[in-house]
Structure formats: C-alpha cells, structure tokens
Amino acid sequence: MKKKQEIGIIGLGKFGLPLAKALVEKGHSVVGVDVGESRIRQAQGVLDQVYVADAKDSMVLHQLRFQDLDMVVVSVGSSMEASILIVFNLLEMGVKRLAVKAITPEHKKILARLGVETIVQPEQDAALTLAHRISNPGLLDLLQLGGGVVLQELEVDKWEGKTLMDLHLTGMGIMVVAIRKPGEEEYSFVPPADQPLRRGETLAVIGREKDVLSLQP
C-alpha cells in the first residue's frame, strides 16, 4: 500500500483545486491555502485543512507548518513575482519537494535555476499532448519524462498476433513495461515477451520520443 502523503497546495484556482481534489481521492492529506475567501469556500468539505492566508508571508507558512509537509505545490494566479517569492520562502524553510506552476517560459527558467524539482505549464503541456494525439491518432496518452524520454500508451492494431520478441523493440531502445487488456482498467506489469498481442490491448512503453512516435502499433 502506498504511503499517505501530506501535501500543501498554495493557490486553489483552476489548476490547484482540481489537483487538490484528485490527491484527496488518491488517499493523500491536503492542506490548501489561498488569499480568496470564495476559493476557500469551494475547497471546504473537500480538503482536510484550508486557510485564507497570504503565502508570500514566510511567517504564515511557518505557522501552518509547511516545512513539515512531504511536498508543496505552488499554483498561484498570474503573478510571477508572487510565485517566486513563495518558492524562495519555502526553500529557505527547508521544503525538499516542490512542484510549481510556471506562468511563462521566463518563469520556468527562474524556477529551474532555483532548483525546483517539478515545473508544470498546464496549458502548454495540454497543448503538446493534444498535438501528439492529433499527429499520431494511433497513440494514446503521452507523458514527458525529461531528457527526450517519454512514457507512451500504444493501442495494438497492426501488431496483432506478434510477440514482443518478434517486434525487437529493445533493439530500438524501447521497453514495454506494462500491458492492459481491452475493457480492463488495471495494467499487468512486465508482460511476457513470447505472448502474442491482441488487437485493442494497450501497451505502456518507455523510450526516446522520436523512436516511440515512429511506431505503428
């Protein structure tokens, strides 16, 4: 069973609140902070703890014991300056795991220089994912892992009846890590290399983006 984590989310807007709800559904304990009372009201009853507070004030973060949380997500609105100040305060407090929503490419560069572990640009990430899906209709969800490496779902069509041994994917630097049968929700990990594939099965593969996108499953 996965360890329940205590996660702080600063900014309960269009990105922060849905993320907080999803984390709660996955069994984590979430502390939410926002300066807007209306957003706090939306979060009440969903999150374990919610506070109307200005996270730019380091004393507020100390009082809420954000330094003791397993991870903190910063998802403030349109102010890059506010985001950077909050991140700086959290780093000064000794917060080890940080995820931050970047507003602009310049903001992303600054966050990277500060050593932020995870940086997301929701609109850009969603646009790139949609572009991949439009350009490659046989491919399902794609996750960027960094360094040009992706985790990609592939739906079996032309590969029906072939085995992973037949496909020689490892020779292309591609690894199939899991398989999901049609109609099922759960993946089976490390699928047998000698088992014939069936149409409609979903494969989860890891490899260089250009190699994965060249596949015609």
C-alpha positions as a Markdown table, in Angstrom:
| # | Residue | x | y | z |
|---|---|---|---|---|
| 1 | Met | 0.0 | 0.0 | 0.0 |
| 2 | Lys | 1.3 | 3.4 | -1.0 |
| 3 | Lys | 2.3 | 5.8 | 1.8 |
| 4 | Lys | -0.2 | 8.5 | 2.5 |
| 5 | Gln | 1.5 | 11.9 | 2.0 |
| 6 | Glu | 0.8 | 15.3 | 3.5 |
| 7 | Ile | 0.8 | 17.8 | 0.7 |
| 8 | Gly | 0.3 | 21.5 | 0.7 |
| 9 | Ile | -1.2 | 23.4 | -2.2 |
| 10 | Ile | -0.8 | 27.2 | -2.4 |
| 11 | Gly | -3.4 | 28.6 | -4.8 |
| 12 | Leu | -6.8 | 26.9 | -5.2 |
| 13 | Gly | -7.7 | 28.2 | -8.7 |
| 14 | Lys | -8.4 | 26.4 | -11.9 |
| 15 | Phe | -5.3 | 24.2 | -11.6 |
| 16 | Gly | -4.7 | 24.0 | -7.8 |
| 17 | Leu | -8.2 | 23.0 | -6.7 |
| 18 | Pro | -8.8 | 20.1 | -9.2 |
| 19 | Leu | -5.2 | 18.9 | -8.3 |
| 20 | Ala | -6.1 | 19.0 | -4.6 |
| 21 | Lys | -9.3 | 17.1 | -5.1 |
| 22 | Ala | -7.5 | 14.4 | -7.1 |
| 23 | Leu | -4.9 | 14.0 | -4.5 |
| 24 | Val | -7.5 | 13.6 | -1.8 |
| 25 | Glu | -9.3 | 10.9 | -3.9 |
| 26 | Lys | -5.9 | 9.1 | -4.1 |
| 27 | Gly | -5.8 | 9.0 | -0.3 |
| 28 | His | -3.4 | 11.9 | 0.5 |
| 29 | Ser | -3.9 | 14.5 | 3.1 |
| 30 | Val | -4.0 | 18.0 | 1.6 |
| 31 | Val | -3.6 | 21.4 | 3.2 |
| 32 | Gly | -4.9 | 24.3 | 1.0 |
| 33 | Val | -4.0 | 28.0 | 1.1 |
| 34 | Asp | -5.5 | 30.9 | -0.9 |
| 35 | Val | -6.0 | 34.6 | -0.4 |
| 36 | Gly | -9.5 | 34.4 | -1.9 |
| 37 | Glu | -12.4 | 33.6 | 0.5 |
| 38 | Ser | -14.6 | 32.3 | -2.3 |
| 39 | Arg | -12.0 | 29.7 | -3.4 |
| 40 | Ile | -11.6 | 28.6 | 0.2 |
| 41 | Arg | -15.4 | 28.1 | 0.5 |
| 42 | Gln | -15.2 | 25.9 | -2.6 |
| 43 | Ala | -12.4 | 23.8 | -1.0 |
| 44 | Gln | -14.1 | 23.4 | 2.4 |
| 45 | Gly | -15.5 | 19.9 | 2.9 |
| 46 | Val | -13.2 | 18.6 | 0.2 |
| 47 | Leu | -9.7 | 19.2 | 1.7 |
| 48 | Asp | -8.6 | 18.2 | 5.2 |
| 49 | Gln | -7.5 | 21.8 | 6.0 |
| 50 | Val | -8.0 | 25.1 | 4.2 |
| 51 | Tyr | -6.8 | 28.6 | 5.2 |
| 52 | Val | -7.4 | 32.1 | 3.9 |
| 53 | Ala | -3.8 | 33.4 | 4.1 |
| 54 | Asp | -1.1 | 35.2 | 2.1 |
| 55 | Ala | 1.6 | 32.7 | 1.4 |
| 56 | Lys | 4.1 | 35.4 | 0.5 |
| 57 | Asp | 4.4 | 35.9 | 4.2 |
| 58 | Ser | 7.0 | 33.4 | 5.4 |
| 59 | Met | 5.6 | 33.6 | 9.0 |
| 60 | Val | 2.3 | 32.3 | 7.7 |
| 61 | Leu | 4.0 | 29.3 | 6.1 |
| 62 | His | 5.9 | 28.6 | 9.3 |
| 63 | Gln | 2.7 | 28.9 | 11.4 |
| 64 | Leu | 0.9 | 26.4 | 9.1 |
| 65 | Arg | 4.0 | 24.1 | 9.4 |
| 66 | Phe | 4.5 | 23.8 | 5.7 |
| 67 | Gln | 8.1 | 22.9 | 6.4 |
| 68 | Asp | 6.9 | 19.5 | 7.8 |
| 69 | Leu | 4.9 | 18.5 | 4.7 |
| 70 | Asp | 6.0 | 15.8 | 2.4 |
| 71 | Met | 5.5 | 18.1 | -0.7 |
| 72 | Val | 4.3 | 21.5 | -1.5 |
| 73 | Val | 2.6 | 22.6 | -4.8 |
| 74 | Val | 2.7 | 26.3 | -5.7 |
| 75 | Ser | -0.2 | 27.2 | -8.1 |
| 76 | Val | -0.7 | 31.0 | -7.7 |
| 77 | Gly | -2.5 | 33.0 | -10.3 |
| 78 | Ser | -0.9 | 35.4 | -12.8 |
| 79 | Ser | 1.8 | 36.9 | -10.6 |
| 80 | Met | 5.3 | 35.6 | -11.4 |
| 81 | Glu | 6.8 | 37.7 | -8.6 |
| 82 | Ala | 4.4 | 36.3 | -6.0 |
| 83 | Ser | 5.2 | 32.7 | -7.1 |
| 84 | Ile | 8.9 | 33.3 | -7.0 |
| 85 | Leu | 8.7 | 34.9 | -3.5 |
| 86 | Ile | 6.6 | 32.0 | -2.2 |
| 87 | Val | 9.1 | 29.4 | -3.7 |
| 88 | Phe | 12.0 | 31.3 | -2.2 |
| 89 | Asn | 10.4 | 31.3 | 1.2 |
| 90 | Leu | 9.6 | 27.5 | 1.0 |
| 91 | Leu | 13.2 | 26.7 | 0.0 |
| 92 | Glu | 14.5 | 28.9 | 2.9 |
| 93 | Met | 12.3 | 26.9 | 5.2 |
| 94 | Gly | 13.9 | 23.6 | 4.1 |
| 95 | Val | 11.0 | 22.3 | 2.0 |
| 96 | Lys | 12.6 | 19.5 | -0.1 |
| 97 | Arg | 9.9 | 18.5 | -2.6 |
| 98 | Leu | 8.4 | 21.3 | -4.6 |
| 99 | Ala | 6.1 | 21.4 | -7.7 |
| 100 | Val | 5.4 | 24.8 | -9.2 |
| 101 | Lys | 3.0 | 26.0 | -11.9 |
| 102 | Ala | 5.0 | 28.2 | -14.3 |
| 103 | Ile | 3.2 | 31.2 | -15.9 |
| 104 | Thr | 5.7 | 32.0 | -18.7 |
| 105 | Pro | 8.9 | 30.4 | -20.2 |
| 106 | Glu | 10.9 | 33.0 | -18.3 |
| 107 | His | 9.2 | 32.0 | -15.1 |
| 108 | Lys | 10.1 | 28.3 | -15.8 |
| 109 | Lys | 13.8 | 29.2 | -16.3 |
| 110 | Ile | 13.9 | 31.1 | -13.0 |
| 111 | Leu | 12.2 | 28.2 | -11.2 |
| 112 | Ala | 14.7 | 25.7 | -12.7 |
| 113 | Arg | 17.6 | 27.9 | -11.5 |
| 114 | Leu | 16.2 | 27.9 | -8.0 |
| 115 | Gly | 16.3 | 24.1 | -8.1 |
| 116 | Val | 12.5 | 23.4 | -8.2 |
| 117 | Glu | 12.0 | 19.6 | -8.6 |
| 118 | Thr | 8.9 | 19.7 | -10.7 |
| 119 | Ile | 7.7 | 22.6 | -13.0 |
| 120 | Val | 4.5 | 22.4 | -14.9 |
| 121 | Gln | 2.9 | 24.7 | -17.5 |
| 122 | Pro | -0.7 | 23.2 | -17.7 |
| 123 | Glu | -1.8 | 25.0 | -20.9 |
| 124 | Gln | 1.4 | 24.3 | -22.8 |
| 125 | Asp | 1.6 | 20.7 | -21.5 |
| 126 | Ala | -2.1 | 20.1 | -22.6 |
| 127 | Ala | -1.4 | 21.7 | -26.0 |
| 128 | Leu | 1.6 | 19.5 | -26.6 |
| 129 | Thr | -0.3 | 16.4 | -25.6 |
| 130 | Leu | -3.2 | 17.3 | -27.9 |
| 131 | Ala | -0.8 | 18.0 | -30.8 |
| 132 | His | 0.7 | 14.5 | -30.3 |
| 133 | Arg | -2.7 | 12.9 | -30.3 |
| 134 | Ile | -3.8 | 14.7 | -33.5 |
| 135 | Ser | -0.5 | 14.0 | -35.3 |
| 136 | Asn | -0.4 | 10.3 | -34.1 |
| 137 | Pro | -4.0 | 9.1 | -33.9 |
| 138 | Gly | -2.9 | 5.5 | -33.0 |
| 139 | Leu | -1.2 | 6.8 | -29.9 |
| 140 | Leu | -2.9 | 7.4 | -26.6 |
| 141 | Asp | -1.6 | 9.3 | -23.5 |
| 142 | Leu | 1.9 | 10.5 | -23.5 |
| 143 | Leu | 4.0 | 11.6 | -20.5 |
| 144 | Gln | 7.2 | 13.6 | -20.9 |
| 145 | Leu | 9.9 | 12.2 | -18.5 |
| 146 | Gly | 12.6 | 14.6 | -19.4 |
| 147 | Gly | 15.8 | 14.3 | -21.5 |
| 148 | Gly | 13.7 | 13.4 | -24.6 |
| 149 | Val | 12.3 | 10.3 | -22.9 |
| 150 | Val | 8.6 | 9.6 | -22.8 |
| 151 | Leu | 6.1 | 7.1 | -21.3 |
| 152 | Gln | 3.5 | 6.4 | -24.0 |
| 153 | Glu | 0.4 | 4.3 | -24.3 |
| 154 | Leu | 0.0 | 2.4 | -27.6 |
| 155 | Glu | -3.1 | 0.6 | -28.7 |
| 156 | Val | -2.4 | -2.7 | -30.6 |
| 157 | Asp | -3.7 | -2.9 | -34.2 |
| 158 | Lys | -1.1 | -3.9 | -36.8 |
| 159 | Trp | 0.9 | -5.8 | -34.2 |
| 160 | Glu | -1.9 | -8.2 | -33.6 |
| 161 | Gly | -0.6 | -11.8 | -33.4 |
| 162 | Lys | 3.0 | -10.7 | -33.0 |
| 163 | Thr | 5.0 | -11.1 | -29.8 |
| 164 | Leu | 7.4 | -8.6 | -28.2 |
| 165 | Met | 10.2 | -10.8 | -29.2 |
| 166 | Asp | 9.0 | -10.6 | -32.8 |
| 167 | Leu | 9.0 | -6.8 | -32.6 |
| 168 | His | 12.6 | -6.4 | -31.3 |
| 169 | Leu | 11.6 | -3.1 | -29.6 |
| 170 | Thr | 14.5 | -3.3 | -27.2 |
| 171 | Gly | 16.9 | -3.0 | -30.2 |
| 172 | Met | 15.3 | 0.4 | -30.8 |
| 173 | Gly | 15.9 | 1.4 | -27.2 |
| 174 | Ile | 12.2 | 1.0 | -26.4 |
| 175 | Met | 10.9 | -1.0 | -23.4 |
| 176 | Val | 7.4 | -2.3 | -22.9 |
| 177 | Val | 6.7 | -2.0 | -19.1 |
| 178 | Ala | 3.1 | -3.0 | -18.9 |
| 179 | Ile | 0.0 | -4.2 | -20.8 |
| 180 | Arg | -3.7 | -3.7 | -20.3 |
| 181 | Lys | -6.4 | -6.0 | -21.8 |
| 182 | Pro | -9.4 | -4.5 | -23.6 |
| 183 | Gly | -12.1 | -3.5 | -21.1 |
| 184 | Glu | -9.9 | -3.7 | -18.1 |
| 185 | Glu | -8.7 | -0.7 | -16.0 |
| 186 | Glu | -5.5 | -2.2 | -14.4 |
| 187 | Tyr | -2.2 | -2.8 | -16.1 |
| 188 | Ser | -0.2 | -6.1 | -15.8 |
| 189 | Phe | 3.5 | -5.2 | -15.5 |
| 190 | Val | 6.4 | -6.8 | -17.3 |
| 191 | Pro | 4.4 | -8.6 | -20.0 |
| 192 | Pro | 5.7 | -12.0 | -21.3 |
| 193 | Ala | 7.9 | -11.5 | -24.3 |
| 194 | Asp | 6.6 | -14.6 | -26.0 |
| 195 | Gln | 2.8 | -13.9 | -25.7 |
| 196 | Pro | 1.0 | -12.9 | -28.9 |
| 197 | Leu | -0.6 | -9.5 | -28.7 |
| 198 | Arg | -4.3 | -9.0 | -29.3 |
| 199 | Arg | -6.0 | -6.1 | -31.1 |
| 200 | Gly | -7.2 | -3.5 | -28.7 |
| 201 | Glu | -4.7 | -4.2 | -26.0 |
| 202 | Thr | -2.8 | -1.2 | -24.6 |
| 203 | Leu | 0.9 | -1.2 | -24.1 |
| 204 | Ala | 2.8 | 1.2 | -21.9 |
| 205 | Val | 6.3 | 1.8 | -23.4 |
| 206 | Ile | 9.3 | 3.9 | -22.5 |
| 207 | Gly | 11.8 | 5.3 | -24.9 |
| 208 | Arg | 13.1 | 8.3 | -26.8 |
| 209 | Glu | 10.3 | 10.4 | -28.1 |
| 210 | Lys | 11.3 | 10.3 | -31.7 |
| 211 | Asp | 11.6 | 6.5 | -31.6 |
| 212 | Val | 8.3 | 6.0 | -29.8 |
| 213 | Leu | 6.4 | 8.3 | -32.2 |
| 214 | Ser | 7.8 | 6.4 | -35.1 |
| 215 | Leu | 6.0 | 3.2 | -34.0 |
| 216 | Gln | 2.9 | 2.0 | -35.9 |
| 217 | Pro | 1.3 | -0.4 | -33.4 |
